[in-house]
């Protein structure tokens, strides 16, 4: 992987804006959740964005996190032991996590790119992916989530309704309120078309 030099001009401004989106408070909450979910074997990162990035960079902690959201026999992410040391293998491990996260229900727009984590280009996107993953885990209520559910926003769930054929037929005869209402309407006080309004003094 080539070393990237310092950014100048507009590139530097863009990187500064992305950097401001990173939430240090959220970092602490995510670390607590990952440790609660995976266990003490996940370890703990050094405080701050570089420590958080280094902790997740090789993809092992992320893989263990996703596997912990499934029943014990199911492991969608194959964990490489010992942890991979080559750049290619580490990025492959992260890519496995991203694919499995999408399979778990995280929408594509909430999933970070491998370089966002690996090169630290957008750690806020990594936080967003983990928050989306936690929100889905809380929503599923399948007993695999560990930690404080109040840390995450529950995702909206489908509430399917089944109507009988008779109810569907009856619905065709009802004028919806979106069409407006003619209740209380009358022609009282209206003048004939084309005639000026009569003002009586």
For each residue, the residues with C-beta under 8 A, 3 or more apart:
1: 87 119
2:
3:
4: 119
5:
6: 12
7: 11 12 14 15
8: 11 12
9: 12 13
10: 13 14
11: 7 8 14 15
12: 6 7 8 9 15 16
13: 9 10 16 17
14: 7 10 11 17 18
15: 7 11 12 18 19 121
16: 12 13 19 20
17: 13 14 20 21
18: 14 15 21 22 121 122 124
19: 15 16 22
20: 16 17
21: 17 18 122 124
22: 18 19 27 49 123 124 127
23: 26 27 124 127
24: 27 28 48 49
25: 28 29
26: 23 29 30 127 131
27: 22 23 24 30 31 47 48 49 52 127
28: 24 25 31 32
29: 25 26 32 33 151
30: 26 27 33 34 52 127 130 131 134
31: 27 28 34 35 44 45 52 55
32: 28 29 35 36 147 148 151
33: 29 30 36 37 130 134 147 148 151
34: 30 31 37 38 42 61 65 130
35: 31 32 38 39 40 42 44
36: 32 33 146 147 148
37: 33 34 65 68 69 145 146 147
38: 34 35 41 42 61 64 65 68
39: 35 42
40: 35 43
41: 38 64
42: 34 35 38 39 61 64 65
43: 40 55 61
44: 31 35 55
45: 31 51 52 54 55 56
46: 50 51 54 55
47: 27 51
48: 24 27 51 52
49: 22 24 27 52 53 120 123
50: 46 53 54 120
51: 45 46 47 48 54 55
52: 27 30 31 45 48 49 55 56 123
53: 49 50 56 57 117 120 123 126
54: 45 46 50 51 57
55: 31 43 44 45 46 51 52 61
56: 45 52 53 59 61 62 117 126
57: 53 54 90 94 117 118
58: 61 83 84 90 93 94
59: 56 62 63 84 90 91 92 93 94 95 96 97
60: 63 64 79 80 83 84 93
61: 34 38 42 43 55 56 58 64 65
62: 56 59 65 66 77 93 94 97
63: 59 60 66 67 77 78 79 93 96 97 100
64: 38 41 42 60 61 67 68 77 79
65: 34 37 38 42 61 62 68 69 97 133
66: 62 63 69 70 76 77 97 100 101 104 133
67: 63 64 70 74 75 76 77 79
68: 37 38 64 65 144 146
69: 37 65 66 104 133 137 144 145
70: 66 67 74 75 76 144
71: 74 144
72:
73:
74: 67 70 71
75: 67 70 78 79
76: 66 67 70 100 103 104
77: 62 63 64 66 67 93 96 97 100
78: 63 75 96
79: 60 63 64 67 75 93
80: 60 83 84 89 93
81:
82:
83: 58 60 80
84: 58 59 60 80 89 90 92 93
85: 89 90
86: 89 90
87: 1 90 91 118
88: 91 92
89: 80 84 85 86 92 93
90: 57 58 59 84 85 86 87 93 94 118
91: 59 87 88 94 95 114 118
92: 59 84 88 89 95 96
93: 58 59 60 62 63 77 79 80 84 89 90 96 97
94: 57 58 59 62 90 91 97 98 114 117 118
95: 59 91 92 98 99 114
96: 59 63 77 78 92 93 99 100
97: 59 62 63 65 66 77 93 94 100 101
98: 94 95 101 102 111 112 114 129
99: 95 96 102 103
100: 63 66 76 77 96 97 103 104
101: 66 97 98 104 106 111 129 133
102: 98 99 105 106 107 108 111
103: 76 99 100
104: 66 69 76 100 101 133 136
105: 102 136 155
106: 101 102 110 111 129 132 133 136
107: 102 110 111 132
108: 102 111
109:
110: 106 107 128 129 132
111: 98 101 102 106 107 108 129 132
112: 98 116 117 122 125 126 128 129
113: 116 121 122 125
114: 91 94 95 98 117 118
115: 118 119 121
116: 112 113 119 120 121 122 123 125 126
117: 53 56 57 94 112 114 120 123 126
118: 57 87 90 91 94 114 115
119: 1 4 115 116
120: 49 50 53 116 117 123
121: 15 18 113 115 116
122: 18 21 112 113 116 125 126
123: 22 49 52 53 116 117 120 126 127
124: 18 21 22 23 127 128
125: 112 113 116 122 128 129
126: 53 56 112 116 117 122 123 129 130
127: 22 23 26 27 30 123 124 130 131
128: 110 112 124 125 131 132
129: 98 101 106 110 111 112 125 126 132 133
130: 30 33 34 126 127 133 134
131: 26 30 127 128 134 135 152 153
132: 106 107 110 111 128 129 135 136
133: 65 66 69 101 104 106 129 130 136 137
134: 30 33 130 131 137 138 145 147 151 152
135: 131 132 138 139 152 153 154 155
136: 104 105 106 132 133 139 140 155
137: 69 133 134 140 144 145 152
138: 134 135 141 145 149 152 154
139: 135 136 154 155 157
140: 136 137 144 145
141: 138 145
142: 145
143:
144: 68 69 70 71 137 140
145: 37 69 134 137 138 140 141 142 149
146: 36 37 68
147: 32 33 36 37 134 151
148: 32 33 36 151
149: 138 145 152 154
150:
151: 29 32 33 134 147 148
152: 131 134 135 137 138 149
153: 131 135
154: 135 138 139 149
155: 105 135 136 139
156:
157: 139
158:
159:
160:
161:
162:
163: 167 168 171
164: 167 168
165: 168 169
166: 169 170
167: 163 164 170 171
168: 163 164 165 171 172
169: 165 166 172 173
170: 166 167 173 174
171: 163 167 168 174
172: 168 169
173: 169 170
174: 170 171
175: 179
176: 179
177: 180 181
178:
179: 175 176
180: 177
181: 177
182: 185
183:
184:
185: 182
186:
187: 190
188:
189:
190: 187
191: 195 196 197 198
192: 195
193:
194:
195: 191 192 198
196: 191
197: 191
198: 191 195
199:
200:
201:
